Amino acid sequence: MQVYLEDPTDSDLVAGLELYDADKYEEAEPLLRCAADRGNVTALFKLANTLSRLDREEEAIPLLEIASEQDHAGASNNLGLILFDRGQVDEAIALYAKAAEAGLAQAMFNLGIRLDEAGDADGARAWLLRAIEGGLGRACAALGNMLILEGELEEARRLYERGADLGNLSSCTCAGKERFEAKDYAPAEAWFRRGINLPEDPDESRQLPHAFAFLGLTLVLAGRSDEAIEYLERAVSMGNHDVEGALAEARSNLAPVPYRAQTKPAPSSRSALSWEDLNSGARVFAGDRFCRECAAERSGDSHFCVGCGFRGWT
């Protein structure tokens, strides 16, 4: 069996990794393959990942198997992910354990999650704690959620805070949800805002629409529908369609305000049909052309009035 070694200075590996990190997988493949053929285990691992990204998983599996046999922790973990998705749970757990014992925090997290699903709460907690010690914020959220179910609220909150300090969106979202469910909306809002303002993390991309959705829901329940719309729209645009009803409710809550002759100008003759009878004291219809707050005519496509800053467009 060929022995693979680490050689971070290999020129093909270096060039291939630059292309891989730029998502140029087709260009990275031949360079990584050359380095792998010379026995570079990192190149072998990255070549397998490249093939997976190119939807050539069947070609990637034997490469991951070779790298795993060479004790590459990342390869063992990624092979475990593939096998788990294929229903080979026991094999996946064994690979996670191998990578976790080698010190890979992501594998510790995966192992902890699977042990929890298998009913091994003590084993799950132990591995998630080790993942946290390894600096993985996602493990804080996962362990915090387990402790919530066990009634350990204060410890769960401490874990969410630690995960947030590690820059983890899931931890912020879980902390916000716990406050949201307790109808404690001010701290819930603070947590959701903290989460959406974190630097982007590809591993947390699936959580982002949920954070926007919960922030929007929190603002609706706090009576601030005008602010909620922006976040609910973001959530829907990112694929969270569960909040479309809440978005419609928030929009309907934005009833036009009464006309105030001393602060609002009369409409021009060309736009008079866009307004209710101003002399009747009826409400002004903003439609999609005029601000509800100051009656300024809309300029551009912004939802915000250029005159007063109010979100006055329907």
N, C-alpha and C positions, 0 to 999 in steps of 0.2 A: 504494500500500500504506500502510495506517495505521501511523504511528510510535507505538510504546509507550514510555513513560518511567517512571522510578522516582518514586513519590511515597508515602513511608512515612507521611505525615500524613493521607492520605485517610481520612475517618471511616468509610466503608463497609469499606475494607480493614482498618482497625484492629478494628472490631467483628467482621468476618468471620474474622479470624485468631484472635480469642479463642474463637470458637465452633469453629473448625477444631482448635485445640489441645486443646479439651475433647471432641473426637471427636463434635461435634454437626454432622455434615456436611450434613444436609438443611437445617438452619437457616443454615449458613454460605453455602450455594450462592447464594441470591439477592443477598446483600450483596456477595460477591466478584464476582458477575456484573455488578452495577452499577458497581463500581470498574473492572472490566476493560473494560466498554463505554466508559468515559471514557478509556481508553488507558493504564491502569496495568499495567505488565508483571508486577509481583509478583502482583497480583490475578489476572491471566491464568494465571500458573503455578500458583498455589494453587487456582484454580478447576478446572484440569485435574486436579490431584491429588485434589481433592474428588470429582470425577466418577469417578475410578479407584476411590476408596474406596467409592463407591456402586455399584460393579460396572457402570459405564457407560463402559468403556474406549474404545469406538468414538467417543464424544463427546469424550473427553479428547485423543485423538491429534491432531486438527487444531489444537487450542489449543496443545499442546506444540510442534507444528511451527511455529506462528506465533511463539511465544516464543523458540524456538531460532533462528529467522531473525533475531530481534531481539537475538541473542547473549546470551540468558539461559542461563548455564552449567547451572543446575539442570534447566531444561527439556530441554536437549540430553542430559544424563545420563539423565533419567527416560525420555525417548523411546527412548534406546538400550536401556534395560532392557526396555521393551515389545517392541521389534523383535527383540532377542536371543531373548526367550522365544518369538517367532513364527518363529524360524529364520533371520532376516535378519541373519546374523552380520557380514558386511562393513559393512552400513549401521550396525549398532550400534557397531562398533569406530570407524568414522569419527566418530560422534557423541560417543563417549567421548573421542576424541582432541581434538575441538573444545572440549569442556568442560574437559578436562585442561589444554590450552594456556591456557585462561582462568583457571586456578588453582584448580579445584575438586578437593580432595583425594580425595573419593569417586570421582570420575571417573578420577583417576590410578590408584586402586586397581583399579577395574573394567577399565581398559585394561591394566594390568599382568597381571591374571589371564588375560585373553583372549589377550594376546601369549604368555604362557607356554604356554597350551593350543595355540597355533598353532606352537610350537616356537621362538619368538624369545626365548630366555632372556636375552640381553643387554638387549633392549628392555624385557622384563618387569622385570628387576632395576632398571633405570634409573627406570622410572615408579613402582615400589613404593618406592624410596628417596625419590623426590620426595613421595610421599604421606606417608611417615614424617616427612619434614621439615615437612609441613603439619599434623602432629599427629595423624595417623590411626593408632591403635593396631592396628587390624585388619591393616594393611599389614605390621606387624612380624611378626605370626603367619604371614602368607602367605609373606613373604620368608624367614623362618626355616625354614619347612617346605621351601622350595626348596633352601636351603643344606644342610639335613640330608641330602637326597637326593644332593647333590654332595659329601658328606663333610666339610663345613665346620662341624663340631659346635660349636666354641667361639664362632664368629661367630653361629651360630643361637641359642645360649644367650644371648648378649648382646642379640640382637634381641628374644627373648622377655621378657627383663628390662625392656628399654626399653618394650615394649608393655604390660607389667604396670604400669609406672610411669605410663603414659598411661591406666590404668584399663581395659585391655582384657581381657575374659574369655578370648577365644580364645588369647591369648598365654600366659596362665596355664595353660590346659588343655593346650596344646601342650608347654609346658615340663614339666608333670607327666607327660604321656604318654611323653615321651622318657626320663624317669627311671623311670617304671613299666616300660617295655619293657626297661630295663637291670636290672630287679629291685632298684632302689634306692628302697625304699618310703618311707623317712622323708622325703627331700626331695620325692618325688612327692606324698605326703600334704600337705606344706606348700604346694605349688603349687596343688593342687586346692582346699584350704581358702581360700587367698588369692583364688582366682578366684570362688568362690561368695559370698564376703563383699564383693565389689565392689558399688558402687551399680548398680542395675538399668539396663540399656541395651537399648532395644527392638531395636537392630540385632544384638544378641547373644543374643536370646531362644532361638534354636534351639540354641545351644551349652550353655545352662544344664543341661538334662537329662543331657548327656554328662559335664559336670563332676561332677554328683552321682553318676552311674553309676561313673565312674572312681575317685572318692573311696571309694565303697562297695566296689568291687573291691579297691582297695589295702588297705583295712582287713581284708577277708576274708583276703587273702593274708598279711597281717601277723599273723593269728591273733586278730583283734579283731572277731569276727562280731557280738558284742552291739552294738558301735558302728556296724557297717556297715549294719545293717538299716534304720536311719532314713534313710540317704542312698540306699540302693537303693529303698526305698519311694517316696522323693521322685522319683527318676528314673522309676520305672514310672508314677507318677501323672501325670508330665509327658509321657508318651508313649513313653519308651524301654523297650520290652518285651524288648529283647535281654538284659536282666539279670535277667529273671524266674527263670531257672535259678539264678543266683548268689544271688538273694534266698531261694529255697527252701533252698539249701545253707546259707546263713548262719543261717536259722531252725533248721534241723536240727542245727546245731552247738551250739545252746544246750540241751544236755542238762541235766536237773535235777541239783541238787547234793545230796549226802547230807544226811540230817536230822541236825541238831545239837541235842540235847535241851536243852543248857544255854543256847542262844540263841533257839530257836524255840518259840513257845507251842503248846500242844496245840490242835487245832481245836475249835470249838464243836460241840455235838451236832447242830445243824442243818446243819453243813457237813462232817461227818465223812466222808461218801461221796466227798468231793473229795480225800481223802488216802489214801496207802498205809498199811499197818499200821505205826504208829510204833514199835512194840516190836521189829520185825524188823530194823531198821537199813536198811530199803529206802529208795530215793530218794523224795523228796517230789514229788508231781505238782502243778505249779503251775496247770495248766489256764489258765483265763482269770479266776480269782478270787483267787489268792494269789501273793504275791511269792516267788520262788525263794530270795532271799537272806535275808529276815527273816521270811517267812511272814505278813506283814501282809495283811489282807483288802483287796481292791481297792476304791478309792473313785473314782467317776467313770470317764471314758473314757481317761484318760492311760495311756500305755505305761510310765510311770515310777512307781515305788513312792513313795507319800507318806510312808512311814516312813523308808526308808533311801536313796531316790533311785535304787536299782538298777532297770535295765530288766528287770523280772521277769515281764512278762505275755506270753503267747504270742499 
